[in-house]
Amino acid sequence: MWQALFSIHSLKCKAFVVRPYALRRAVDKVDQHAESASGQNVAQVSNLLYRRFPIGSASDVRERVWNRGVRRLEALRHSRLGNLRYDFVNRSALPCVSQVAMPSIPTRMKKVSMPAHNPKAMHENAGDKINRRSFFKRVGTGSLALGALGASAEDEITSAAQGVNRHSSPSDLKITDLRIAEIREAPMRVPMIRIDTNQDIYGLGEVRDGGSKRYALFLKSRLLGENPCQVERIFKKIKQFGHHGRQGGGVSGVEMALWDLAGKAYGVPVYQLLGGKYRDRIRLYCDTTGSSDPDVYARRMKERVAKGFTFLKMDFGIPMIRNIPGALSLPGNFDWRSYQQTEHPFTQVQITEKGLDKLVEYVARVREGIGYETPLAADHFGHIGVNSCIRLGKRLEPYQLAWLEDMVPWKYTQMWREITEAIALPTLTGEDIYLKEEFIKLIDARAVDMIHPDLASAGGILETKKIGDYAEERGVAMAMHFAGSPISFMANVHCAAATQNFVALEHHSVDVPWWEDLVTGIEKPIMNNGFVKVPETPGLGIDLNPDVIKEHLTEGSGYFEPTPEWNSDRSWDRLWS
């Protein structure tokens, strides 16, 4: 077996120079070991392609070429895109992906004799080796030496094995443009991002709902000329330009688009670039249009269940009781408009016992309508202090809510810990947090029971997965907030598929009839019985429907119009001296 693997390695090394005969000889050596190596999982072969063993002296030129090839394949090596299985019996290269079951390695191997090498005989019999020729065709070389085409043997073999679109050469991809198309009422305003490249493939992302397109356009000059497949390196370059809330939307949206591009370039779904998936379907939870009448609201929740949703969330809080005399204690000269812009500890608004009774009655009626079999979460309590939050939480304990969301701002870690320790219902926050560091503070302090990142604010797909992975190691579950277009929705789907401690993903556009029509290339309906199927097509798994998007553009905006004014908007970005 080691001889067969050694021959594959020799094939790789000799392909750096124009030596067809040597390349074919190496494959012949592999063929001679067919019986003993039949069905060998190429995890071993693939690993061999990334190692250099001393097999004799090499020229300085070959040494330099080798080192250059290794550097070019660094991204593939780390993204797990270098796996290749060689069928030694049928003499063909096959992709080795997670969905393909690989044969087990034989426990006993039959020794195969090695005939003397005869180059002349090889050339005379080349016409009989149909499958071997097919192998060379699959790696894009025909019967020519790979080095003559300006690409390393590893590049070509790997691209054939992984279904890389050779129209796109990932190592040569360059970002050439960034454009915006801004849509309205989806359910909120959403700036869609399109990043173009020099190879006619593009990536899609979006600024978080309600955020400014400038958060993304500002980054354009930092992206032009970059290879979009270097996702993490680019992210580290631009993440300083994001912040909490919607201000993180530009960086997060660009990161989405880079992963979409990388997946398309390599011919794999984004979840595969994240390490694979834990689930084939993603569970959704949905918000429901509120009503001051609990019976009306309960009926709407029952309609959600009838549509297939297995997880619900309700908005309720002090706005429902603001007009009931004696339900709230308010400071003098109270202004509801300024109240909305004042953080919870500073409003001095308190809920009275009468107010608590009304809110509890509201939740009880909803529970009567949908039963206890369906998880029910709660959000939008209003801007009230810690003491009122605790009193309300205790009163709601009999109704087994899935979580209490954003009772106080996320940044008040100690306040959250006080609430979490005082009540028996799960607590949750995080939709406005940018990057993993602030999540780490909440998790390490045991301040909340669950985390709730919005991928379009948190820093994008990989950063959200890192947040989820950190929480998982410490026994904390992750739900995901979302309220945008199908672009960000599918980014969330791939991230949720690749994150083990995921619970449910918000679907905030159930009542938008044209929402799914914004995209093509995916099975419809996207939402089916409360779940969405994880796509297996490259990238995010969707494309845009220009006609529908143009119908819903914001007033005065165009469909991905040129943005040359942002090409050279730069500053001295270094944060240290």
VOGU-3710 file (C-alpha; in Angstrom, 3 decimals, decimal comma):
1> mwqalfsihs> 0,000/0,000/0,000  2,782/2,369/0,881  4,229/1,816/-2,547  0,974/2,893/-4,170  0,762/6,014/-2,054  4,410/6,754/-2,759  3,652/6,570/-6,460  0,861/9,079/-6,158  3,262/11,384/-4,389  5,782/10,888/-7,161
11> lkckafvvrp> 3,077/11,794/-9,692  2,532/15,048/-7,902  6,183/15,971/-7,634  7,050/15,244/-11,252  4,052/17,154/-12,575  5,811/20,422/-11,743  8,002/19,961/-14,806  6,868/19,071/-18,322  7,364/15,309/-18,120  4,340/13,366/-19,538
21> yalrravdkv> 6,199/10,119/-19,530  7,087/10,399/-15,856  3,514/11,305/-14,965  2,124/8,291/-16,814  4,762/6,012/-15,273  3,716/7,043/-11,773  0,074/6,236/-12,515  1,120/2,871/-13,928  2,816/2,090/-10,626  -0,448/2,869/-8,888
31> dqhaesasgq> -2,283/0,578/-11,320  0,038/-2,290/-10,462  -1,189/-2,081/-6,854  -4,854/-2,099/-7,794  -5,762/-5,329/-6,138  -4,108/-4,532/-2,822  -5,322/-0,964/-2,637  -8,815/-1,300/-4,064  -11,236/1,206/-2,619  -8,644/2,998/-0,505
41> nvaqvsnlly> -10,109/6,071/1,129  -8,170/8,930/-0,154  -7,954/10,639/3,147  -4,475/9,073/3,117  -3,797/9,923/-0,503  -5,048/13,432/-0,040  -2,865/13,987/3,000  0,081/12,710/1,047  -0,489/15,347/-1,613  0,137/17,996/1,006
51> rrfpigsasd> 3,365/16,530/2,353  6,841/16,465/0,883  8,935/13,379/1,447  12,597/13,210/0,476  12,680/11,034/-2,620  15,969/12,099/-4,030  17,739/15,287/-4,875  15,779/18,011/-6,560  16,913/20,954/-8,534  16,661/24,442/-7,091
61> vrervwnrgv> 14,046/25,243/-9,703  11,879/22,283/-8,756  12,254/23,165/-5,094  11,021/26,687/-5,692  8,086/25,468/-7,787  7,160/22,997/-5,078  7,147/25,618/-2,362  5,030/27,912/-4,484  2,527/25,133/-5,096  2,244/24,408/-1,406
71> rrlealrhsr> 1,524/28,046/-0,636  -1,151/28,185/-3,336  -2,928/25,216/-1,821  -2,856/26,494/1,734  -6,459/27,699/1,609  -7,670/24,383/0,209  -5,824/22,467/2,862  -7,412/24,383/5,722  -10,902/24,435/4,197  -10,953/20,655/3,763
81> lgnlrydfvn> -11,269/20,889/-0,014  -8,311/18,702/-0,806  -9,824/15,256/-0,391  -9,456/12,887/-3,349  -10,207/9,214/-3,756  -8,466/7,236/-6,491  -10,265/4,082/-7,551  -7,300/1,810/-8,119  -9,359/-0,924/-9,798  -11,181/1,229/-12,307
91> rsalpcvsqv> -8,328/3,717/-12,531  -10,303/6,913/-12,093  -10,417/9,899/-9,729  -13,508/10,321/-7,625  -14,615/13,093/-5,263  -14,479/12,341/-1,590  -17,295/14,297/0,051  -19,282/13,819/3,238  -22,245/12,331/1,368  -20,162/9,565/-0,261
101> ampsiptrmk> -19,692/6,426/1,789  -16,112/5,269/1,409  -15,226/1,562/1,348  -13,341/0,239/4,311  -9,638/-0,543/4,043  -9,049/-4,297/3,525  -7,614/-5,984/6,581  -5,489/-8,314/4,499  -3,576/-7,147/1,471  -2,342/-9,413/-1,283
111> kvsmpahnpk> 1,206/-8,812/-2,361  1,484/-7,716/-5,970  4,628/-8,199/-7,962  6,244/-5,120/-9,494  7,358/-5,663/-13,095  10,355/-3,815/-14,354  9,677/-0,333/-15,625  9,489/-0,150/-19,429  8,785/3,347/-20,803  8,555/2,092/-24,355
121> amhenagdki> 5,898/-0,462/-23,477  4,010/2,205/-21,625  3,764/4,399/-24,661  2,847/1,478/-26,910  0,005/0,426/-24,611  -1,218/3,920/-23,803  -4,119/3,576/-26,199  -5,501/0,652/-24,199  -5,613/2,630/-20,951  -8,986/4,290/-21,519
131> nrrsffkrvg> -9,849/4,837/-17,884  -6,415/6,218/-17,188  -6,872/8,764/-19,929  -10,221/9,590/-18,442  -8,453/10,281/-15,153  -6,181/12,842/-16,808  -9,165/14,423/-18,565  -10,983/14,842/-15,264  -8,134/16,811/-13,829  -8,151/19,066/-16,868
141> tgslalgalg> -4,890/17,869/-18,485  -5,727/15,314/-21,145  -2,558/13,352/-21,794  -0,321/16,396/-21,288  1,875/17,152/-18,343  -0,014/19,275/-15,799  2,829/21,676/-15,376  2,558/22,757/-18,994  -0,842/24,342/-18,267  0,471/26,787/-15,672
151> asaedeitsa> -1,280/25,067/-12,765  0,058/22,603/-10,222  -0,991/18,971/-10,242  -2,625/19,466/-6,861  -4,752/22,333/-8,191  -6,063/20,296/-11,069  -6,610/17,053/-9,183  -8,320/18,816/-6,325  -10,596/20,851/-8,597  -11,704/17,676/-10,406
161> aqgvnrhssp> -12,331/15,857/-7,170  -14,345/18,630/-5,541  -16,341/19,834/-8,515  -14,569/23,190/-8,667  -15,891/25,357/-11,426  -12,836/25,593/-13,680  -14,425/28,567/-15,346  -13,415/30,025/-12,042  -9,864/29,478/-10,842  -10,192/30,151/-7,102
171> sdlkitdlri> -6,569/31,117/-6,616  -6,882/33,771/-9,338  -10,212/35,288/-8,270  -10,191/39,042/-7,690  -12,913/41,370/-6,436  -13,715/43,989/-9,065  -16,866/45,700/-7,778  -19,405/46,058/-4,976  -22,952/47,229/-5,713  -26,190/47,701/-3,787
181> aeireapmrv> -29,882/47,123/-4,511  -32,082/48,348/-1,661  -35,549/46,846/-1,215  -38,406/47,919/1,067  -40,919/46,148/3,329  -39,290/42,713/3,381  -40,516/43,185/6,155  -38,133/46,123/6,656  -35,790/48,029/4,364  -32,849/45,832/3,329
191> pmiridtnqd> -29,732/46,851/1,306  -28,694/43,820/-0,772  -24,986/43,469/-1,580  -23,476/42,039/-4,763  -19,695/41,540/-4,959  -18,421/41,000/-8,517  -15,190/39,312/-9,600  -12,922/39,029/-12,605  -14,328/35,583/-13,455  -18,025/36,336/-13,918
201> iyglgevrdg> -19,140/34,874/-10,604  -20,533/37,026/-7,807  -21,447/36,730/-4,172  -24,590/37,917/-2,390  -24,965/39,427/1,053  -27,018/42,088/2,774  -26,790/44,838/5,357  -29,014/44,073/8,325  -32,605/45,211/8,119  -32,921/48,944/8,694
211> gskryalflk> -29,172/49,529/8,352  -27,538/51,958/5,953  -26,053/50,820/2,649  -23,108/53,102/3,419  -21,951/50,613/6,034  -21,103/48,291/3,120  -20,096/50,833/0,484  -17,537/52,247/2,880  -15,698/48,923/2,664  -15,476/48,742/-1,116
221> srllgenpcq> -12,071/50,385/-1,451  -10,706/47,883/1,087  -11,997/44,953/-0,971  -11,071/45,736/-4,571  -8,330/43,460/-5,863  -8,654/40,985/-2,979  -9,207/37,268/-3,492  -12,715/36,676/-2,057  -11,827/33,104/-1,092  -9,509/34,464/1,606
231> verifkkikq> -12,576/35,079/3,738  -11,133/35,117/7,219  -8,136/37,249/6,267  -10,402/39,862/4,642  -12,750/39,752/7,623  -9,903/40,546/10,002  -9,000/43,455/7,738  -12,464/45,051/7,734  -14,008/44,061/11,059  -12,715/47,243/12,716
241> fghhgrqggg> -15,268/49,172/10,631  -18,287/47,516/12,261  -19,999/48,108/15,572  -22,965/46,886/17,569  -26,494/46,948/16,211  -27,094/47,896/12,590  -23,581/49,357/12,388  -22,284/45,797/12,147  -24,396/45,231/9,042  -21,823/46,301/6,468
251> vsgvemalwd> -19,043/43,985/7,630  -21,497/41,143/8,212  -23,095/41,538/4,784  -19,755/41,586/2,993  -18,686/38,469/4,890  -21,845/36,673/3,713  -21,071/37,584/0,114  -17,478/36,329/0,423  -18,640/32,918/1,632  -21,179/32,779/-1,185
261> lagkaygvpv> -18,367/33,497/-3,646  -16,029/30,928/-2,109  -18,709/28,252/-2,217  -19,457/28,976/-5,864  -15,760/28,974/-6,765  -15,139/25,612/-5,140  -18,497/24,135/-6,103  -19,673/23,359/-2,559  -22,421/24,685/-0,252  -21,295/27,151/2,389
271> yqllggkyrd> -22,025/24,795/5,279  -19,373/22,434/3,874  -16,777/25,212/4,085  -17,668/25,571/7,771  -16,844/21,934/8,483  -20,032/20,150/7,472  -23,539/20,016/8,858  -25,286/18,626/11,924  -28,771/18,673/10,401  -30,535/18,603/7,029
281> rirlycdttg> -33,480/20,799/8,076  -33,540/24,021/10,055  -36,329/24,629/12,533  -38,004/28,029/12,249  -39,840/30,149/14,751  -41,981/33,092/13,760  -43,187/36,353/15,147  -46,857/37,248/14,913  -48,546/40,584/14,291  -49,669/41,875/17,649
291> ssdpdvyarr> -53,114/42,838/18,882  -54,356/44,427/22,093  -57,122/41,812/22,121  -55,731/38,528/23,518  -58,414/36,463/21,748  -57,450/37,934/18,367  -53,804/37,298/19,094  -54,460/33,710/20,189  -56,349/33,093/16,927  -53,389/34,420/14,907
301> mkervakgft> -51,026/32,147/16,822  -53,244/29,143/16,076  -53,064/30,052/12,387  -49,271/29,910/12,625  -49,496/26,407/14,042  -51,834/25,444/11,187  -49,148/26,599/8,719  -46,744/24,096/10,234  -44,737/26,193/12,662  -43,573/24,221/15,681
311> flkmdfgipm> -42,066/27,173/17,546  -43,697/30,569/18,163  -42,808/33,949/19,613  -45,104/36,699/20,846  -44,573/40,415/21,357  -46,213/41,836/24,425  -45,393/44,329/27,121  -46,226/47,716/28,512  -47,507/49,187/25,189  -50,519/46,854/25,585
321> irnipgalsl> -51,407/48,308/28,975  -50,308/51,927/28,545  -53,918/53,127/28,220  -55,246/51,129/31,182  -55,546/53,409/34,246  -53,422/52,219/37,135  -51,444/49,656/35,112  -48,194/51,673/35,031  -46,331/54,024/37,335  -44,904/56,839/35,198
331> pgnfdwrsyq> -42,722/59,836/36,074  -44,162/63,344/35,659  -44,282/64,903/32,186  -43,751/61,455/30,620  -43,100/61,487/26,846  -43,568/58,174/25,016  -41,407/59,309/22,088  -38,350/60,035/24,210  -39,113/56,897/26,211  -38,337/54,776/23,119
341> qtehpftqvq> -34,811/56,238/22,979  -34,090/55,877/26,700  -32,363/52,783/28,083  -34,335/50,602/30,442  -32,666/51,538/33,770  -33,310/55,237/33,213  -36,984/55,443/32,222  -38,316/55,049/35,805  -41,322/53,200/34,373  -42,719/50,473/36,663
351> itekgldklv> -45,493/47,924/36,215  -48,134/47,874/38,942  -49,869/44,733/40,217  -52,845/45,619/38,065  -50,569/45,873/35,039  -48,958/42,537/35,829  -52,388/40,904/36,099  -53,361/42,148/32,647  -50,110/40,939/31,033  -50,346/37,526/32,659
361> eyvarvregi> -53,963/37,197/31,525  -52,838/37,958/27,983  -50,228/35,167/27,982  -52,667/32,741/29,599  -55,229/33,249/26,798  -52,583/32,611/24,156  -51,480/29,442/25,934  -55,070/28,258/26,067  -55,292/28,752/22,315  -52,135/26,921/21,222
371> gyetplaadh> -51,596/24,540/24,123  -48,337/23,681/25,812  -46,999/21,341/23,127  -45,665/24,253/21,041  -42,742/26,250/22,479  -43,691/29,902/23,006  -41,098/32,643/23,501  -41,704/36,270/24,515  -40,187/39,585/23,390  -40,650/43,375/23,486
381> fghigvnsci> -41,504/43,916/27,138  -40,768/47,614/26,990  -38,118/49,736/28,656  -38,514/48,811/32,293  -36,013/48,364/35,088  -34,594/45,171/36,575  -37,095/44,965/39,442  -40,108/45,122/37,123  -38,465/42,535/34,854  -38,045/40,126/37,752
391> rlgkrlepyq> -41,606/40,621/39,009  -42,998/40,017/35,528  -40,761/36,989/34,968  -41,905/35,340/38,188  -45,558/35,850/37,306  -45,018/34,212/33,879  -43,318/31,068/35,197  -46,464/28,864/35,168  -46,807/29,304/31,386  -43,504/27,638/30,532
401> lawledmvpw> -42,220/30,227/28,072  -39,257/29,141/25,931  -37,387/32,315/26,815  -37,734/35,967/27,853  -35,930/38,083/25,264  -34,098/41,403/25,654  -35,602/42,404/28,991  -32,721/44,891/29,433  -29,967/45,955/27,010  -27,408/43,245/26,292
411> kytqmwreit> -24,465/45,277/27,602  -25,659/45,222/31,219  -24,140/41,867/32,089  -24,686/42,149/35,842  -28,341/43,125/35,415  -28,894/40,120/33,202  -27,315/37,872/35,790  -29,631/39,269/38,477  -32,686/38,541/36,328  -31,480/35,082/35,298
421> eaialptltg> -30,768/34,032/38,875  -34,092/35,378/40,156  -36,544/33,661/37,786  -37,134/30,084/36,613  -37,720/30,905/32,933  -34,828/30,943/30,400  -33,371/34,339/29,546  -31,970/35,330/26,151  -30,267/38,281/24,422  -27,775/39,106/21,691
431> ediylkeefi> -29,406/40,284/18,462  -27,531/43,598/18,575  -24,088/42,314/19,623  -21,206/42,662/17,188  -18,444/40,000/17,278  -17,918/37,197/19,749  -16,153/39,093/22,568  -19,301/40,520/24,167  -21,054/37,172/23,862  -18,133/35,604/25,701
441> klidaravdm> -18,635/38,019/28,617  -22,322/37,081/28,934  -21,616/33,354/28,616  -18,714/33,278/31,079  -20,732/35,255/33,633  -23,677/32,830/33,253  -25,717/35,988/32,752  -28,179/34,427/30,293  -29,470/30,940/29,616  -29,393/31,279/25,839
451> ihpdlasagg> -27,740/33,501/23,245  -29,482/35,075/20,271  -27,122/36,497/17,638  -28,331/38,150/14,465  -25,882/36,954/11,824  -26,272/40,230/9,933  -25,028/42,135/13,011  -22,727/39,623/14,697  -20,038/39,665/12,005  -21,350/37,218/9,438
461> iletkkigdy> -21,465/33,470/9,004  -18,166/32,269/10,457  -18,197/34,693/13,396  -21,702/33,534/14,321  -20,603/29,920/14,157  -17,649/30,757/16,432  -20,103/32,361/18,879  -22,273/29,256/18,805  -19,303/26,931/19,239  -18,058/28,876/22,272
471> aeergvamam> -21,522/28,764/23,833  -21,843/25,054/23,129  -18,606/24,277/24,990  -20,123/25,975/28,048  -23,538/24,391/27,849  -25,411/27,380/26,406  -27,918/26,981/23,548  -28,209/29,342/20,570  -31,300/30,634/18,816  -30,848/32,983/15,844
481> hfagspisfm> -32,535/36,310/15,141  -33,392/37,269/11,566  -35,573/39,863/9,848  -34,290/40,436/6,307  -34,333/39,115/2,742  -33,805/35,499/1,566  -30,079/36,264/1,182  -29,391/36,679/4,885  -31,966/33,999/5,599  -29,982/31,403/3,650
491> anvhcaaatq> -26,744/32,570/5,271  -28,425/31,818/8,613  -29,566/28,421/7,342  -26,011/27,363/6,438  -24,657/28,632/9,750  -27,406/26,874/11,712  -26,740/23,642/9,839  -23,052/23,778/10,823  -23,565/24,712/14,509  -24,383/21,948/16,970
501> nfvalehhsv> -26,144/23,899/19,762  -28,617/25,589/17,416  -32,276/25,650/18,543  -34,391/27,664/16,088  -34,134/30,441/13,482  -36,534/33,373/13,356  -38,599/33,843/10,201  -39,878/37,397/10,241  -41,366/37,543/6,741  -44,159/34,982/6,889
511> dvpwwedlvt> -46,742/37,607/5,972  -44,794/39,082/3,010  -46,357/37,328/-0,044  -43,550/38,118/-2,510  -40,669/37,397/-0,151  -39,734/33,979/-1,580  -40,071/35,325/-5,131  -37,034/37,566/-4,583  -34,760/34,591/-5,274  -34,491/31,620/-7,617
521> giekpimnng> -32,447/28,438/-7,728  -33,954/26,925/-4,576  -36,796/24,537/-3,948  -40,095/26,336/-3,277  -41,733/26,840/-0,912  -38,593/27,629/1,031  -40,474/27,193/4,315  -42,295/23,864/4,574  -44,133/22,784/7,741  -42,041/25,010/9,959
531> fvkvpetpgl> -38,677/23,910/8,559  -36,367/24,869/5,706  -34,240/22,351/3,857  -30,497/23,032/3,803  -29,503/23,567/0,140  -26,830/21,386/-1,445  -25,995/23,720/-4,321  -22,792/25,831/-4,324  -22,538/28,933/-2,161  -25,672/30,078/-0,357
541> gidlnpdvik> -27,760/28,076/-2,821  -29,799/30,946/-4,282  -29,765/33,466/-7,089  -31,688/36,708/-7,540  -34,929/37,356/-9,404  -34,278/40,797/-10,961  -37,898/41,401/-12,006  -39,311/40,971/-8,502  -36,491/42,902/-6,861  -37,024/45,850/-9,218
551> ehltegsgyf> -40,693/45,938/-8,221  -39,757/46,458/-4,576  -36,777/48,809/-4,706  -36,804/51,739/-2,336  -37,810/55,045/-3,877  -35,009/56,617/-5,880  -32,714/53,570/-5,815  -31,604/51,397/-8,732  -30,820/47,760/-9,373  -27,127/47,232/-8,512
561> eptpewnsdr> -26,025/50,433/-10,170  -22,281/51,261/-10,439  -20,646/52,790/-7,370  -17,339/54,234/-8,657  -17,415/57,034/-6,079  -16,529/54,448/-3,411  -13,595/52,909/-5,275  -10,903/55,037/-3,661  -12,462/56,280/-0,429  -9,646/55,394/1,948
571> swdrlws> -8,089/56,442/5,204  -5,139/55,448/7,322  -6,778/52,392/8,889  -4,060/51,080/11,186  -5,109/51,085/14,832  -1,617/51,044/16,350  1,670/52,972/16,102
//
